[in-house]
Amino acid sequence: MTDNLDKIWQTTINNIKNDDSNSIDESFIDEWLSKTKLISLEKDIAKISVPDAFGVSVLDTIKDVIQTNFDEVTESNYKMKFIEDDFISNDTDTDDPVSLVFNSNLNSKYLFDNFVVGDNNAKAVRAAKAVVATLGQTHNPFFIYAKPGMGKTHLIQATGNQIKKNRPNLRVFYTTSQDMISDILSVISKNKSKSGDDKWLDDKYQDLDVLIIDDIQMLAGKVETAEVFFKYYNNLHNKNKQIIITSDVMPEKLKGIEHRITSRFKQGLSVEIDPPKTETSKEILKSKIQLQGFEDMIPDEALTFIATHFSTDVRELEGKLQTLIFESIDVEEIDMPFVERVFSPYIGEAGNKPVTEKEVISTVATYYNITKNEITGKSRVKKIQTPRQIAMYLLRENYGCTLKKIGDLFSKDHSTVMNSCNKIKDEVKSNNVNMIKDISEIEQLLKN
């Protein structure tokens, strides 16, 4: 039996190596696949031993290619499971080989330890750690929302990796909503002939302990897919299995998704991640250059410069850091004149020029033909009060200012700021045409 398994696996590897249609280098195959072994074919499961967890994550990147070739060799449809060698010895008395190892689809690089915590995301981090400690009990679902590039993916994957570390036997699965949609469409297509709940139960989402879904807003408008997702959600939630979700907006603002689904998202804890402040952005940059070994090469003032000008998006921060590193390849020293030359084209673009709180206040005041002192003063006259509330709303919604920061700018307490922002939100939701027009025109002025 063992000889037959070895022959099947070696034939699979050789076929992959000789297949010109894939882009897998022979050196990659020799480095990773040659160290694996097909150890059993049980029921519909093909178990492959892999030296370590990193090897499992690497091979997962070419799993589709391996699966296709394995299916051709065996002329069957086994579900492939990669198992770390450390788990093999514990695999003798179980009726469920999948429980020994589960491909979580998580990136092992995303950890709490390398996630930079600042005022903008501290609440979300605390909540994520609470989720790890109380799986399925209190914060379920755990819903994180933020604009793109704020670190949502890092945080939810760090949460998943910590759960796996604490409780390795749990089935923790990370997916993007796009991948989940593809999975669901595949199940729907395969089971068209079935009826009732049976048509979705033979899917990988039914027996999870933790389901992590990134960018749930992509589910908008996908009625048939959303129907199946609704069954997944209820199935897991009713079993007190933890569900973690990210979106670019809060549950209340999700459009194109049925109310019965979004209302369930509001059952648990929703937390926002704000854009990072300059200090947090600088810490993020420091962590990146330490990982890459450039801490002695890039001066502190260069990091301050990047953090000051590009701090509204973590991805852009990282991109600008890589730009600086690339441009400095042939430079003996990175000094500030060099840094300014590198980034002058970007800062010159209106779209990349950072907007300050004072500019927002000044632009709103000018638009309504009042002074900056009036808009930040104590007057309760409607002519002054409404522009003040709009300025607060824009600072909160568009530029990620905290309630405390806005309160300091207007000499108001945080509850007053919150009420002002909510009032404008309500006006926008009720389709107040004049106010929507004013806000749109002010936003355009700020972009220009």
Secondary structure by P-SEA (a helix, b strand, c coil): caaaaaaaaaaaaaaaaacccccccaaaaaacccccccccccccbbbbbcccaaaaaaaaaaaaaaaaaaaaaaccccbbbbbccccccccccccccccccccccccccccccccccccccaaaaaaaaaaaaccccccccbbbbbccccaaaaaaaaaaaaaaaaccccbbbbbcaaaaaaaaaaaaaacccccccccccccccccccbbbbccccccccaaaaaaaaaaaaaaaaaaccbbbbbccccccccccccaaaaaaaaccbbbbbccccaaaaaaaaaaaaaaacccccccaaaaaaaaacccccaaaaaaaaaaaaaaacccccccaaaaaaaccccccccccccccaaaaaaaaaaaaccccccccccccccccaaaaaaaaaaacccccccaaaaaaaacccaaaaaaaaaaaaaaaaacaaaaaaaaaaaaaaaac
